[in-house]
Amino acid sequence: MVRFYDAKDKAELEKVEKLLKAGGIEYFLVPGNPPGIAAAQIDVAEEDLPKAEELLRQAAMGRSR
C-alpha cells in the first residue's frame, strides 16, 4: 500500500472515498496524525495509484468548470 491522500476533514474524506468506491479501487484508512486533528490518510495499492490519481484529477476538473 502507498499513501494516496491525506484528508483534512471528514467531508473531504467521504468525497475521496466515494470516488475510489465508484472507480472500483480498494483502499485502506490510516488514522490521522495526530489523531483527532486530521481525518485520515488514504492508502491504495501501488498498482491502483495511477487510476486513483486520474479519478481525483477528473473530479477536480469537473469542479473547476
PDBQT receptor file of N, H, CA, C and O in Angstrom, charges set to zero:
ATOM      1  N   MET A   1       0.844  -1.180   0.000  1.00  0.00    +0.000 N 
ATOM      2  CA  MET A   1       0.000   0.000   0.000  1.00  0.00    +0.000 C 
ATOM      3  C   MET A   1       0.893   1.249   0.000  1.00  0.00    +0.000 C 
ATOM      4  O   MET A   1       1.962   1.272   0.610  1.00  0.00    +0.000 OA
ATOM      5  N   VAL A   2       0.426   2.267  -0.693  1.00  0.00    +0.000 N 
ATOM      6  H   VAL A   2      -0.443   2.248  -1.188  1.00  0.00    +0.000 HD
ATOM      7  CA  VAL A   2       1.137   3.545  -0.731  1.00  0.00    +0.000 C 
ATOM      8  C   VAL A   2       0.176   4.658  -0.342  1.00  0.00    +0.000 C 
ATOM      9  O   VAL A   2      -1.034   4.555  -0.538  1.00  0.00    +0.000 OA
ATOM     10  N   ARG A   3       0.742   5.727   0.213  1.00  0.00    +0.000 N 
ATOM     11  H   ARG A   3       1.726   5.811   0.373  1.00  0.00    +0.000 HD
ATOM     12  CA  ARG A   3      -0.094   6.870   0.594  1.00  0.00    +0.000 C 
ATOM     13  C   ARG A   3      -0.640   7.516  -0.673  1.00  0.00    +0.000 C 
ATOM     14  O   ARG A   3       0.096   7.814  -1.614  1.00  0.00    +0.000 OA
ATOM     15  N   PHE A   4      -1.936   7.721  -0.666  1.00  0.00    +0.000 N 
ATOM     16  H   PHE A   4      -2.534   7.479   0.099  1.00  0.00    +0.000 HD
ATOM     17  CA  PHE A   4      -2.599   8.357  -1.800  1.00  0.00    +0.000 C 
ATOM     18  C   PHE A   4      -3.091   9.755  -1.439  1.00  0.00    +0.000 C 
ATOM     19  O   PHE A   4      -2.925  10.689  -2.223  1.00  0.00    +0.000 OA
ATOM     20  N   TYR A   5      -3.691   9.909  -0.265  1.00  0.00    +0.000 N 
ATOM     21  H   TYR A   5      -3.826   9.150   0.373  1.00  0.00    +0.000 HD
ATOM     22  CA  TYR A   5      -4.352  11.183   0.041  1.00  0.00    +0.000 C 
ATOM     23  C   TYR A   5      -4.423  11.383   1.545  1.00  0.00    +0.000 C 
ATOM     24  O   TYR A   5      -4.675  10.441   2.295  1.00  0.00    +0.000 OA
ATOM     25  N   ASP A   6      -4.200  12.617   1.978  1.00  0.00    +0.000 N 
ATOM     26  H   ASP A   6      -3.995  13.382   1.368  1.00  0.00    +0.000 HD
ATOM     27  CA  ASP A   6      -4.384  12.990   3.379  1.00  0.00    +0.000 C 
ATOM     28  C   ASP A   6      -5.614  13.885   3.470  1.00  0.00    +0.000 C 
ATOM     29  O   ASP A   6      -5.567  15.057   3.095  1.00  0.00    +0.000 OA
ATOM     30  N   ALA A   7      -6.698  13.335   3.964  1.00  0.00    +0.000 N 
ATOM     31  H   ALA A   7      -6.735  12.383   4.269  1.00  0.00    +0.000 HD
ATOM     32  CA  ALA A   7      -7.942  14.105   4.085  1.00  0.00    +0.000 C 
ATOM     33  C   ALA A   7      -7.844  15.055   5.276  1.00  0.00    +0.000 C 
ATOM     34  O   ALA A   7      -7.404  14.673   6.361  1.00  0.00    +0.000 OA
ATOM     35  N   LYS A   8      -8.260  16.295   5.053  1.00  0.00    +0.000 N 
ATOM     36  H   LYS A   8      -8.617  16.606   4.173  1.00  0.00    +0.000 HD
ATOM     37  CA  LYS A   8      -8.182  17.308   6.108  1.00  0.00    +0.000 C 
ATOM     38  C   LYS A   8      -9.343  17.229   7.083  1.00  0.00    +0.000 C 
ATOM     39  O   LYS A   8      -9.206  17.573   8.257  1.00  0.00    +0.000 OA
ATOM     40  N   ASP A   9     -10.490  16.773   6.588  1.00  0.00    +0.000 N 
ATOM     41  H   ASP A   9     -10.602  16.494   5.635  1.00  0.00    +0.000 HD
ATOM     42  CA  ASP A   9     -11.665  16.673   7.450  1.00  0.00    +0.000 C 
ATOM     43  C   ASP A   9     -12.548  15.532   6.960  1.00  0.00    +0.000 C 
ATOM     44  O   ASP A   9     -12.292  14.919   5.924  1.00  0.00    +0.000 OA
ATOM     45  N   LYS A  10     -13.590  15.267   7.735  1.00  0.00    +0.000 N 
ATOM     46  H   LYS A  10     -13.798  15.765   8.577  1.00  0.00    +0.000 HD
ATOM     47  CA  LYS A  10     -14.459  14.135   7.426  1.00  0.00    +0.000 C 
ATOM     48  C   LYS A  10     -15.161  14.298   6.073  1.00  0.00    +0.000 C 
ATOM     49  O   LYS A  10     -15.313  13.322   5.338  1.00  0.00    +0.000 OA
ATOM     50  N   ALA A  11     -15.587  15.509   5.740  1.00  0.00    +0.000 N 
ATOM     51  H   ALA A  11     -15.464  16.302   6.337  1.00  0.00    +0.000 HD
ATOM     52  CA  ALA A  11     -16.278  15.733   4.464  1.00  0.00    +0.000 C 
ATOM     53  C   ALA A  11     -15.359  15.419   3.289  1.00  0.00    +0.000 C 
ATOM     54  O   ALA A  11     -15.776  14.786   2.319  1.00  0.00    +0.000 OA
ATOM     55  N   GLU A  12     -14.116  15.861   3.376  1.00  0.00    +0.000 N 
ATOM     56  H   GLU A  12     -13.777  16.376   4.164  1.00  0.00    +0.000 HD
ATOM     57  CA  GLU A  12     -13.154  15.593   2.306  1.00  0.00    +0.000 C 
ATOM     58  C   GLU A  12     -12.873  14.090   2.210  1.00  0.00    +0.000 C 
ATOM     59  O   GLU A  12     -12.776  13.538   1.115  1.00  0.00    +0.000 OA
ATOM     60  N   LEU A  13     -12.749  13.452   3.343  1.00  0.00    +0.000 N 
ATOM     61  H   LEU A  13     -12.828  13.900   4.233  1.00  0.00    +0.000 HD
ATOM     62  CA  LEU A  13     -12.525  12.008   3.387  1.00  0.00    +0.000 C 
ATOM     63  C   LEU A  13     -13.667  11.271   2.690  1.00  0.00    +0.000 C 
ATOM     64  O   LEU A  13     -13.425  10.363   1.894  1.00  0.00    +0.000 OA
ATOM     65  N   GLU A  14     -14.899  11.653   2.982  1.00  0.00    +0.000 N 
ATOM     66  H   GLU A  14     -15.096  12.390   3.629  1.00  0.00    +0.000 HD
ATOM     67  CA  GLU A  14     -16.057  10.996   2.380  1.00  0.00    +0.000 C 
ATOM     68  C   GLU A  14     -16.095  11.193   0.867  1.00  0.00    +0.000 C 
ATOM     69  O   GLU A  14     -16.459  10.271   0.138  1.00  0.00    +0.000 OA
ATOM     70  N   LYS A  15     -15.726  12.380   0.384  1.00  0.00    +0.000 N 
ATOM     71  H   LYS A  15     -15.430  13.129   0.977  1.00  0.00    +0.000 HD
ATOM     72  CA  LYS A  15     -15.709  12.636  -1.067  1.00  0.00    +0.000 C 
ATOM     73  C   LYS A  15     -14.707  11.740  -1.769  1.00  0.00    +0.000 C 
ATOM     74  O   LYS A  15     -15.013  11.150  -2.806  1.00  0.00    +0.000 OA
ATOM     75  N   VAL A  16     -13.502  11.636  -1.203  1.00  0.00    +0.000 N 
ATOM     76  H   VAL A  16     -13.254  12.114  -0.361  1.00  0.00    +0.000 HD
ATOM     77  CA  VAL A  16     -12.465  10.821  -1.838  1.00  0.00    +0.000 C 
ATOM     78  C   VAL A  16     -12.822   9.340  -1.751  1.00  0.00    +0.000 C 
ATOM     79  O   VAL A  16     -12.604   8.596  -2.707  1.00  0.00    +0.000 OA
ATOM     80  N   GLU A  17     -13.366   8.908  -0.623  1.00  0.00    +0.000 N 
ATOM     81  H   GLU A  17     -13.544   9.513   0.154  1.00  0.00    +0.000 HD
ATOM     82  CA  GLU A  17     -13.801   7.512  -0.511  1.00  0.00    +0.000 C 
ATOM     83  C   GLU A  17     -14.856   7.193  -1.576  1.00  0.00    +0.000 C 
ATOM     84  O   GLU A  17     -14.814   6.127  -2.190  1.00  0.00    +0.000 OA
ATOM     85  N   LYS A  18     -15.785   8.097  -1.793  1.00  0.00    +0.000 N 
ATOM     86  H   LYS A  18     -15.819   8.963  -1.294  1.00  0.00    +0.000 HD
ATOM     87  CA  LYS A  18     -16.843   7.889  -2.784  1.00  0.00    +0.000 C 
ATOM     88  C   LYS A  18     -16.245   7.729  -4.185  1.00  0.00    +0.000 C 
ATOM     89  O   LYS A  18     -16.668   6.862  -4.949  1.00  0.00    +0.000 OA
ATOM     90  N   LEU A  19     -15.262   8.567  -4.517  1.00  0.00    +0.000 N 
ATOM     91  H   LEU A  19     -14.918   9.272  -3.896  1.00  0.00    +0.000 HD
ATOM     92  CA  LEU A  19     -14.594   8.469  -5.820  1.00  0.00    +0.000 C 
ATOM     93  C   LEU A  19     -13.913   7.110  -5.991  1.00  0.00    +0.000 C 
ATOM     94  O   LEU A  19     -14.040   6.465  -7.032  1.00  0.00    +0.000 OA
ATOM     95  N   LEU A  20     -13.197   6.695  -4.963  1.00  0.00    +0.000 N 
ATOM     96  H   LEU A  20     -13.094   7.219  -4.118  1.00  0.00    +0.000 HD
ATOM     97  CA  LEU A  20     -12.474   5.424  -5.044  1.00  0.00    +0.000 C 
ATOM     98  C   LEU A  20     -13.438   4.251  -5.166  1.00  0.00    +0.000 C 
ATOM     99  O   LEU A  20     -13.205   3.338  -5.958  1.00  0.00    +0.000 OA
ATOM    100  N   LYS A  21     -14.510   4.268  -4.393  1.00  0.00    +0.000 N 
ATOM    101  H   LYS A  21     -14.698   5.010  -3.750  1.00  0.00    +0.000 HD
ATOM    102  CA  LYS A  21     -15.504   3.191  -4.472  1.00  0.00    +0.000 C 
ATOM    103  C   LYS A  21     -16.121   3.132  -5.862  1.00  0.00    +0.000 C 
ATOM    104  O   LYS A  21     -16.274   2.052  -6.433  1.00  0.00    +0.000 OA
ATOM    105  N   ALA A  22     -16.479   4.302  -6.410  1.00  0.00    +0.000 N 
ATOM    106  H   ALA A  22     -16.355   5.180  -5.946  1.00  0.00    +0.000 HD
ATOM    107  CA  ALA A  22     -17.087   4.354  -7.746  1.00  0.00    +0.000 C 
ATOM    108  C   ALA A  22     -16.120   3.839  -8.805  1.00  0.00    +0.000 C 
ATOM    109  O   ALA A  22     -16.539   3.252  -9.802  1.00  0.00    +0.000 OA
ATOM    110  N   GLY A  23     -14.821   4.060  -8.588  1.00  0.00    +0.000 N 
ATOM    111  H   GLY A  23     -14.480   4.538  -7.778  1.00  0.00    +0.000 HD
ATOM    112  CA  GLY A  23     -13.814   3.602  -9.536  1.00  0.00    +0.000 C 
ATOM    113  C   GLY A  23     -13.375   2.163  -9.316  1.00  0.00    +0.000 C 
ATOM    114  O   GLY A  23     -12.534   1.649 -10.054  1.00  0.00    +0.000 OA
ATOM    115  N   GLY A  24     -13.940   1.509  -8.301  1.00  0.00    +0.000 N 
ATOM    116  H   GLY A  24     -14.623   1.926  -7.702  1.00  0.00    +0.000 HD
ATOM    117  CA  GLY A  24     -13.602   0.120  -8.036  1.00  0.00    +0.000 C 
ATOM    118  C   GLY A  24     -12.209  -0.061  -7.441  1.00  0.00    +0.000 C 
ATOM    119  O   GLY A  24     -11.591  -1.113  -7.606  1.00  0.00    +0.000 OA
ATOM    120  N   ILE A  25     -11.718   0.963  -6.750  1.00  0.00    +0.000 N 
ATOM    121  H   ILE A  25     -12.220   1.817  -6.616  1.00  0.00    +0.000 HD
ATOM    122  CA  ILE A  25     -10.382   0.905  -6.162  1.00  0.00    +0.000 C 
ATOM    123  C   ILE A  25     -10.485   0.606  -4.671  1.00  0.00    +0.000 C 
ATOM    124  O   ILE A  25     -11.179   1.299  -3.927  1.00  0.00    +0.000 OA
ATOM    125  N   GLU A  26      -9.782  -0.439  -4.253  1.00  0.00    +0.000 N 
ATOM    126  H   GLU A  26      -9.218  -1.002  -4.857  1.00  0.00    +0.000 HD
ATOM    127  CA  GLU A  26      -9.744  -0.770  -2.832  1.00  0.00    +0.000 C 
ATOM    128  C   GLU A  26      -8.772   0.177  -2.139  1.00  0.00    +0.000 C 
ATOM    129  O   GLU A  26      -7.761   0.578  -2.715  1.00  0.00    +0.000 OA
ATOM    130  N   TYR A  27      -9.085   0.524  -0.910  1.00  0.00    +0.000 N 
ATOM    131  H   TYR A  27      -9.907   0.199  -0.441  1.00  0.00    +0.000 HD
ATOM    132  CA  TYR A  27      -8.241   1.456  -0.161  1.00  0.00    +0.000 C 
ATOM    133  C   TYR A  27      -8.254   1.082   1.311  1.00  0.00    +0.000 C 
ATOM    134  O   TYR A  27      -9.068   0.276   1.761  1.00  0.00    +0.000 OA
ATOM    135  N   PHE A  28      -7.339   1.683   2.042  1.00  0.00    +0.000 N 
ATOM    136  H   PHE A  28      -6.678   2.338   1.676  1.00  0.00    +0.000 HD
ATOM    137  CA  PHE A  28      -7.209   1.433   3.464  1.00  0.00    +0.000 C 
ATOM    138  C   PHE A  28      -7.067   2.773   4.161  1.00  0.00    +0.000 C 
ATOM    139  O   PHE A  28      -6.321   3.635   3.694  1.00  0.00    +0.000 OA
ATOM    140  N   LEU A  29      -7.772   2.965   5.276  1.00  0.00    +0.000 N 
ATOM    141  H   LEU A  29      -8.378   2.265   5.655  1.00  0.00    +0.000 HD
ATOM    142  CA  LEU A  29      -7.693   4.217   6.022  1.00  0.00    +0.000 C 
ATOM    143  C   LEU A  29      -6.719   4.080   7.183  1.00  0.00    +0.000 C 
ATOM    144  O   LEU A  29      -6.758   3.106   7.935  1.00  0.00    +0.000 OA
ATOM    145  N   VAL A  30      -5.855   5.064   7.312  1.00  0.00    +0.000 N 
ATOM    146  H   VAL A  30      -5.824   5.855   6.701  1.00  0.00    +0.000 HD
ATOM    147  CA  VAL A  30      -4.916   5.141   8.418  1.00  0.00    +0.000 C 
ATOM    148  C   VAL A  30      -5.335   6.354   9.235  1.00  0.00    +0.000 C 
ATOM    149  O   VAL A  30      -5.469   7.443   8.678  1.00  0.00    +0.000 OA
ATOM    150  N   PRO A  31      -5.546   6.199  10.541  1.00  0.00    +0.000 N 
ATOM    151  CA  PRO A  31      -5.980   7.341  11.356  1.00  0.00    +0.000 C 
ATOM    152  C   PRO A  31      -5.061   8.550  11.169  1.00  0.00    +0.000 C 
ATOM    153  O   PRO A  31      -3.853   8.411  10.978  1.00  0.00    +0.000 OA
ATOM    154  N   GLY A  32      -5.668   9.739  11.231  1.00  0.00    +0.000 N 
ATOM    155  H   GLY A  32      -6.650   9.852  11.386  1.00  0.00    +0.000 HD
ATOM    156  CA  GLY A  32      -4.917  10.974  11.066  1.00  0.00    +0.000 C 
ATOM    157  C   GLY A  32      -3.820  11.129  12.095  1.00  0.00    +0.000 C 
ATOM    158  O   GLY A  32      -3.882  10.566  13.188  1.00  0.00    +0.000 OA
ATOM    159  N   ASN A  33      -2.811  11.906  11.725  1.00  0.00    +0.000 N 
ATOM    160  H   ASN A  33      -2.761  12.363  10.837  1.00  0.00    +0.000 HD
ATOM    161  CA  ASN A  33      -1.699  12.133  12.628  1.00  0.00    +0.000 C 
ATOM    162  C   ASN A  33      -1.501  13.623  12.808  1.00  0.00    +0.000 C 
ATOM    163  O   ASN A  33      -1.137  14.287  11.837  1.00  0.00    +0.000 OA
ATOM    164  N   PRO A  34      -1.710  14.178  13.949  1.00  0.00    +0.000 N 
ATOM    165  CA  PRO A  34      -2.077  13.499  15.188  1.00  0.00    +0.000 C 
ATOM    166  C   PRO A  34      -3.556  13.119  15.175  1.00  0.00    +0.000 C 
ATOM    167  O   PRO A  34      -4.368  13.795  14.544  1.00  0.00    +0.000 OA
ATOM    168  N   PRO A  35      -3.900  12.042  15.869  1.00  0.00    +0.000 N 
ATOM    169  CA  PRO A  35      -5.297  11.593  15.901  1.00  0.00    +0.000 C 
ATOM    170  C   PRO A  35      -6.232  12.705  16.356  1.00  0.00    +0.000 C 
ATOM    171  O   PRO A  35      -5.943  13.437  17.303  1.00  0.00    +0.000 OA
ATOM    172  N   GLY A  36      -7.349  12.813  15.667  1.00  0.00    +0.000 N 
ATOM    173  H   GLY A  36      -7.584  12.218  14.898  1.00  0.00    +0.000 HD
ATOM    174  CA  GLY A  36      -8.338  13.821  16.021  1.00  0.00    +0.000 C 
ATOM    175  C   GLY A  36      -8.155  15.140  15.301  1.00  0.00    +0.000 C 
ATOM    176  O   GLY A  36      -9.089  15.941  15.247  1.00  0.00    +0.000 OA
ATOM    177  N   ILE A  37      -6.969  15.392  14.740  1.00  0.00    +0.000 N 
ATOM    178  H   ILE A  37      -6.211  14.741  14.783  1.00  0.00    +0.000 HD
ATOM    179  CA  ILE A  37      -6.724  16.643  14.022  1.00  0.00    +0.000 C 
ATOM    180  C   ILE A  37      -7.037  16.441  12.537  1.00  0.00    +0.000 C 
ATOM    181  O   ILE A  37      -7.915  17.106  11.987  1.00  0.00    +0.000 OA
ATOM    182  N   ALA A  38      -6.329  15.539  11.908  1.00  0.00    +0.000 N 
ATOM    183  H   ALA A  38      -5.617  14.998  12.355  1.00  0.00    +0.000 HD
ATOM    184  CA  ALA A  38      -6.596  15.207  10.513  1.00  0.00    +0.000 C 
ATOM    185  C   ALA A  38      -7.584  14.049  10.479  1.00  0.00    +0.000 C 
ATOM    186  O   ALA A  38      -7.606  13.218  11.387  1.00  0.00    +0.000 OA
ATOM    187  N   ALA A  39      -8.395  13.997   9.437  1.00  0.00    +0.000 N 
ATOM    188  H   ALA A  39      -8.377  14.673   8.700  1.00  0.00    +0.000 HD
ATOM    189  CA  ALA A  39      -9.408  12.942   9.341  1.00  0.00    +0.000 C 
ATOM    190  C   ALA A  39      -8.756  11.575   9.174  1.00  0.00    +0.000 C 
ATOM    191  O   ALA A  39      -8.958  10.689  10.005  1.00  0.00    +0.000 OA
ATOM    192  N   ALA A  40      -7.978  11.395   8.111  1.00  0.00    +0.000 N 
ATOM    193  H   ALA A  40      -7.814  12.115   7.437  1.00  0.00    +0.000 HD
ATOM    194  CA  ALA A  40      -7.330  10.104   7.866  1.00  0.00    +0.000 C 
ATOM    195  C   ALA A  40      -6.445  10.195   6.635  1.00  0.00    +0.000 C 
ATOM    196  O   ALA A  40      -6.600  11.073   5.787  1.00  0.00    +0.000 OA
ATOM    197  N   GLN A  41      -5.531   9.275   6.573  1.00  0.00    +0.000 N 
ATOM    198  H   GLN A  41      -5.405   8.561   7.262  1.00  0.00    +0.000 HD
ATOM    199  CA  GLN A  41      -4.695   9.095   5.389  1.00  0.00    +0.000 C 
ATOM    200  C   GLN A  41      -5.300   7.938   4.612  1.00  0.00    +0.000 C 
ATOM    201  O   GLN A  41      -5.678   6.923   5.199  1.00  0.00    +0.000 OA
ATOM    202  N   ILE A  42      -5.393   8.082   3.304  1.00  0.00    +0.000 N 
ATOM    203  H   ILE A  42      -5.085   8.906   2.828  1.00  0.00    +0.000 HD
ATOM    204  CA  ILE A  42      -5.940   7.029   2.460  1.00  0.00    +0.000 C 
ATOM    205  C   ILE A  42      -4.796   6.383   1.698  1.00  0.00    +0.000 C 
ATOM    206  O   ILE A  42      -4.053   7.057   0.984  1.00  0.00    +0.000 OA
ATOM    207  N   ASP A  43      -4.659   5.078   1.854  1.00  0.00    +0.000 N 
ATOM    208  H   ASP A  43      -5.262   4.530   2.434  1.00  0.00    +0.000 HD
ATOM    209  CA  ASP A  43      -3.644   4.315   1.139  1.00  0.00    +0.000 C 
ATOM    210  C   ASP A  43      -4.325   3.445   0.094  1.00  0.00    +0.000 C 
ATOM    211  O   ASP A  43      -5.424   2.937   0.315  1.00  0.00    +0.000 OA
ATOM    212  N   VAL A  44      -3.664   3.277  -1.041  1.00  0.00    +0.000 N 
ATOM    213  H   VAL A  44      -2.771   3.690  -1.220  1.00  0.00    +0.000 HD
ATOM    214  CA  VAL A  44      -4.154   2.396  -2.103  1.00  0.00    +0.000 C 
ATOM    215  C   VAL A  44      -3.014   1.472  -2.511  1.00  0.00    +0.000 C 
ATOM    216  O   VAL A  44      -1.851   1.736  -2.206  1.00  0.00    +0.000 OA
ATOM    217  N   ALA A  45      -3.348   0.403  -3.191  1.00  0.00    +0.000 N 
ATOM    218  H   ALA A  45      -4.293   0.189  -3.439  1.00  0.00    +0.000 HD
ATOM    219  CA  ALA A  45      -2.320  -0.494  -3.714  1.00  0.00    +0.000 C 
ATOM    220  C   ALA A  45      -1.505   0.267  -4.758  1.00  0.00    +0.000 C 
ATOM    221  O   ALA A  45      -2.044   1.073  -5.515  1.00  0.00    +0.000 OA
ATOM    222  N   GLU A  46      -0.217   0.003  -4.789  1.00  0.00    +0.000 N 
ATOM    223  H   GLU A  46       0.221  -0.652  -4.174  1.00  0.00    +0.000 HD
ATOM    224  CA  GLU A  46       0.673   0.716  -5.699  1.00  0.00    +0.000 C 
ATOM    225  C   GLU A  46       0.207   0.632  -7.154  1.00  0.00    +0.000 C 
ATOM    226  O   GLU A  46       0.315   1.604  -7.901  1.00  0.00    +0.000 OA
ATOM    227  N   GLU A  47      -0.305  -0.519  -7.546  1.00  0.00    +0.000 N 
ATOM    228  H   GLU A  47      -0.393  -1.309  -6.939  1.00  0.00    +0.000 HD
ATOM    229  CA  GLU A  47      -0.753  -0.677  -8.935  1.00  0.00    +0.000 C 
ATOM    230  C   GLU A  47      -2.028   0.114  -9.228  1.00  0.00    +0.000 C 
ATOM    231  O   GLU A  47      -2.331   0.376 -10.392  1.00  0.00    +0.000 OA
ATOM    232  N   ASP A  48      -2.779   0.499  -8.193  1.00  0.00    +0.000 N 
ATOM    233  H   ASP A  48      -2.533   0.286  -7.247  1.00  0.00    +0.000 HD
ATOM    234  CA  ASP A  48      -4.001   1.286  -8.375  1.00  0.00    +0.000 C 
ATOM    235  C   ASP A  48      -3.754   2.795  -8.297  1.00  0.00    +0.000 C 
ATOM    236  O   ASP A  48      -4.654   3.586  -8.580  1.00  0.00    +0.000 OA
ATOM    237  N   LEU A  49      -2.550   3.190  -7.918  1.00  0.00    +0.000 N 
ATOM    238  H   LEU A  49      -1.819   2.547  -7.688  1.00  0.00    +0.000 HD
ATOM    239  CA  LEU A  49      -2.263   4.610  -7.725  1.00  0.00    +0.000 C 
ATOM    240  C   LEU A  49      -2.517   5.458  -8.974  1.00  0.00    +0.000 C 
ATOM    241  O   LEU A  49      -3.158   6.502  -8.854  1.00  0.00    +0.000 OA
ATOM    242  N   PRO A  50      -2.053   5.071 -10.159  1.00  0.00    +0.000 N 
ATOM    243  CA  PRO A  50      -2.324   5.902 -11.340  1.00  0.00    +0.000 C 
ATOM    244  C   PRO A  50      -3.825   6.112 -11.599  1.00  0.00    +0.000 C 
ATOM    245  O   PRO A  50      -4.249   7.219 -11.930  1.00  0.00    +0.000 OA
ATOM    246  N   LYS A  51      -4.615   5.058 -11.448  1.00  0.00    +0.000 N 
ATOM    247  H   LYS A  51      -4.271   4.159 -11.179  1.00  0.00    +0.000 HD
ATOM    248  CA  LYS A  51      -6.063   5.175 -11.676  1.00  0.00    +0.000 C 
ATOM    249  C   LYS A  51      -6.701   6.067 -10.611  1.00  0.00    +0.000 C 
ATOM    250  O   LYS A  51      -7.569   6.883 -10.922  1.00  0.00    +0.000 OA
ATOM    251  N   ALA A  52      -6.272   5.914  -9.355  1.00  0.00    +0.000 N 
ATOM    252  H   ALA A  52      -5.567   5.252  -9.103  1.00  0.00    +0.000 HD
ATOM    253  CA  ALA A  52      -6.815   6.744  -8.274  1.00  0.00    +0.000 C 
ATOM    254  C   ALA A  52      -6.486   8.215  -8.505  1.00  0.00    +0.000 C 
ATOM    255  O   ALA A  52      -7.335   9.083  -8.303  1.00  0.00    +0.000 OA
ATOM    256  N   GLU A  53      -5.261   8.494  -8.927  1.00  0.00    +0.000 N 
ATOM    257  H   GLU A  53      -4.571   7.789  -9.091  1.00  0.00    +0.000 HD
ATOM    258  CA  GLU A  53      -4.866   9.875  -9.213  1.00  0.00    +0.000 C 
ATOM    259  C   GLU A  53      -5.683  10.451 -10.360  1.00  0.00    +0.000 C 
ATOM    260  O   GLU A  53      -6.081  11.615 -10.316  1.00  0.00    +0.000 OA
ATOM    261  N   GLU A  54      -5.932   9.652 -11.377  1.00  0.00    +0.000 N 
ATOM    262  H   GLU A  54      -5.608   8.706 -11.413  1.00  0.00    +0.000 HD
ATOM    263  CA  GLU A  54      -6.721  10.113 -12.520  1.00  0.00    +0.000 C 
ATOM    264  C   GLU A  54      -8.156  10.421 -12.101  1.00  0.00    +0.000 C 
ATOM    265  O   GLU A  54      -8.722  11.424 -12.536  1.00  0.00    +0.000 OA
ATOM    266  N   LEU A  55      -8.747   9.581 -11.270  1.00  0.00    +0.000 N 
ATOM    267  H   LEU A  55      -8.288   8.766 -10.916  1.00  0.00    +0.000 HD
ATOM    268  CA  LEU A  55     -10.104   9.836 -10.778  1.00  0.00    +0.000 C 
ATOM    269  C   LEU A  55     -10.167  11.160 -10.012  1.00  0.00    +0.000 C 
ATOM    270  O   LEU A  55     -11.099  11.945 -10.185  1.00  0.00    +0.000 OA
ATOM    271  N   LEU A  56      -9.174  11.394  -9.173  1.00  0.00    +0.000 N 
ATOM    272  H   LEU A  56      -8.416  10.756  -9.032  1.00  0.00    +0.000 HD
ATOM    273  CA  LEU A  56      -9.124  12.623  -8.390  1.00  0.00    +0.000 C 
ATOM    274  C   LEU A  56      -8.942  13.835  -9.304  1.00  0.00    +0.000 C 
ATOM    275  O   LEU A  56      -9.573  14.872  -9.097  1.00  0.00    +0.000 OA
ATOM    276  N   ARG A  57      -8.087  13.704 -10.308  1.00  0.00    +0.000 N 
ATOM    277  H   ARG A  57      -7.575  12.862 -10.476  1.00  0.00    +0.000 HD
ATOM    278  CA  ARG A  57      -7.846  14.787 -11.271  1.00  0.00    +0.000 C 
ATOM    279  C   ARG A  57      -9.131  15.110 -12.049  1.00  0.00    +0.000 C 
ATOM    280  O   ARG A  57      -9.466  16.278 -12.241  1.00  0.00    +0.000 OA
ATOM    281  N   GLN A  58      -9.840  14.077 -12.490  1.00  0.00    +0.000 N 
ATOM    282  H   GLN A  58      -9.567  13.127 -12.334  1.00  0.00    +0.000 HD
ATOM    283  CA  GLN A  58     -11.085  14.286 -13.230  1.00  0.00    +0.000 C 
ATOM    284  C   GLN A  58     -12.132  14.968 -12.354  1.00  0.00    +0.000 C 
ATOM    285  O   GLN A  58     -12.857  15.848 -12.819  1.00  0.00    +0.000 OA
ATOM    286  N   ALA A  59     -12.209  14.568 -11.103  1.00  0.00    +0.000 N 
ATOM    287  H   ALA A  59     -11.620  13.854 -10.725  1.00  0.00    +0.000 HD
ATOM    288  CA  ALA A  59     -13.172  15.182 -10.188  1.00  0.00    +0.000 C 
ATOM    289  C   ALA A  59     -12.828  16.658  -9.959  1.00  0.00    +0.000 C 
ATOM    290  O   ALA A  59     -13.722  17.502  -9.896  1.00  0.00    +0.000 OA
ATOM    291  N   ALA A  60     -11.556  16.962  -9.838  1.00  0.00    +0.000 N 
ATOM    292  H   ALA A  60     -10.830  16.277  -9.890  1.00  0.00    +0.000 HD
ATOM    293  CA  ALA A  60     -11.125  18.353  -9.633  1.00  0.00    +0.000 C 
ATOM    294  C   ALA A  60     -11.430  19.191 -10.874  1.00  0.00    +0.000 C 
ATOM    295  O   ALA A  60     -11.839  20.346 -10.754  1.00  0.00    +0.000 OA
ATOM    296  N   MET A  61     -11.237  18.625 -12.050  1.00  0.00    +0.000 N 
ATOM    297  H   MET A  61     -10.905  17.687 -12.147  1.00  0.00    +0.000 HD
ATOM    298  CA  MET A  61     -11.538  19.363 -13.287  1.00  0.00    +0.000 C 
ATOM    299  C   MET A  61     -13.014  19.623 -13.425  1.00  0.00    +0.000 C 
ATOM    300  O   MET A  61     -13.419  20.672 -13.925  1.00  0.00    +0.000 OA
ATOM    301  N   GLY A  62     -13.832  18.676 -12.986  1.00  0.00    +0.000 N 
ATOM    302  H   GLY A  62     -13.504  17.823 -12.580  1.00  0.00    +0.000 HD
ATOM    303  CA  GLY A  62     -15.277  18.843 -13.045  1.00  0.00    +0.000 C 
ATOM    304  C   GLY A  62     -15.758  19.966 -12.138  1.00  0.00    +0.000 C 
ATOM    305  O   GLY A  62     -16.734  20.647 -12.453  1.00  0.00    +0.000 OA
ATOM    306  N   ARG A  63     -15.083  20.159 -11.022  1.00  0.00    +0.000 N 
ATOM    307  H   ARG A  63     -14.290  19.606 -10.767  1.00  0.00    +0.000 HD
ATOM    308  CA  ARG A  63     -15.458  21.236 -10.095  1.00  0.00    +0.000 C 
ATOM    309  C   ARG A  63     -15.025  22.592 -10.599  1.00  0.00    +0.000 C 
ATOM    310  O   ARG A  63     -15.654  23.597 -10.269  1.00  0.00    +0.000 OA
ATOM    311  N   SER A  64     -13.955  22.651 -11.402  1.00  0.00    +0.000 N 
ATOM    312  H   SER A  64     -13.444  21.835 -11.670  1.00  0.00    +0.000 HD
ATOM    313  CA  SER A  64     -13.429  23.940 -11.833  1.00  0.00    +0.000 C 
ATOM    314  C   SER A  64     -14.136  24.493 -13.063  1.00  0.00    +0.000 C 
ATOM    315  O   SER A  64     -13.864  25.621 -13.477  1.00  0.00    +0.000 OA
ATOM    316  N   ARG A  65     -15.016  23.737 -13.637  1.00  0.00    +0.000 N 
ATOM    317  H   ARG A  65     -15.237  22.822 -13.301  1.00  0.00    +0.000 HD
ATOM    318  CA  ARG A  65     -15.722  24.212 -14.845  1.00  0.00    +0.000 C 
ATOM    319  C   ARG A  65     -16.868  25.097 -14.492  1.00  0.00    +0.000 C 
ATOM    320  O   ARG A  65     -17.569  25.584 -15.380  1.00  0.00    +0.000 OA
TER     321      ARG A  65
